[in-house]
């Protein structure tokens, strides 16, 4: 018992040192790039974000539902509510760098027969943004969702999450399975599986470079601001470099993330990450039986951030035959926006 605990502590310390070194490495690369930008464009302010005072019309489109707020124990959350309130609720949780708007295609489709609730997670969009990374741990954000259901009087729902939202769904399904009718995870690993996999798969290790870079203070915020948030133009492209967002939708992202202090809280999700040193075997024995509601994992074959093996392993360990897997081909990480029809069909087949 003592030896095992000591080994676990040593392992965690080694991983922590590796993460710190990688953070320094990727930060140094960015600083070199930063110096190059300043030297080559000395008269141009490459880090100024255009002031956008009014939201694009697409953000106030009544077809997406009513914008509402709910006061929880610690914070106030913003969400968009659509459909008949008496119908089964589908609660959508976005990822990074996203907000409720990423579910617009699903809202229009499923609000016809369900009540759809697209949430701005804490730190995002029009929800409250507590100061400090300690307010953005996975467990803290997961409790927001439980408190949200309680506040809205929803006993059980269908919970859907993409990216960070998917991590929350994995966790919620283990902690509060009785609150779910079904759950759907889109391109997101289970957190303990992720930590085991990233240090045994060089492919996933390479894909995860941004996680290490985001650990550094200030620099990621600067990176996002370069050339008026041009990063959103680059992120929301297919692998063939085709734009996923039209001009107005792109402005919706720049309007939302261009606000004062809009970047640090989302980045704090990464800064709040803690290494999970548990083995896969231990995690499986402890948690797999807790995942009782039927689940669906939707994955893309061209996801640049997450390998297919990592996602499939998450489903296998924490759900077995209770979690179905649907592959969307020729699609990247933001598949619910890139291939909305295919994603909507996969969701509909699973929940109807």
Buried (B, 14 or more C-beta within 10 A) or exposed (E): EEEEEEEEEEBBEEBEEEBEEBBEEBBEEBEEEBEEBEEEEEEEEBBEBEEBEEEBEBBEEEEBBEBEEBEBEEBEBBBBBBBEEEBBBBBBBBBBBBBBBBBBBBBBBBBEBBBBBBBBBBBBBBBBBBEEBEBBBBEBBBBBBBBBBBEBEBEBBBBBBBBBBBBBBBBBBBBBBEBBBBBBBBBBBBBBBBBBBBBEBEEBBEBBBBBBBBBBEEBBBBBBBBBBBEBBBEBBBBBEEEEBBEEEBBBBBBBBBBBEEBBBBBBBBBBBBEBBBBEBEEBBEEBBEEBBBBBBBBBBEBBEBBBBEBBBBBBBBBBEEBBBBBBBEEBBBBBBBBBBEBBBBBBEEBBE
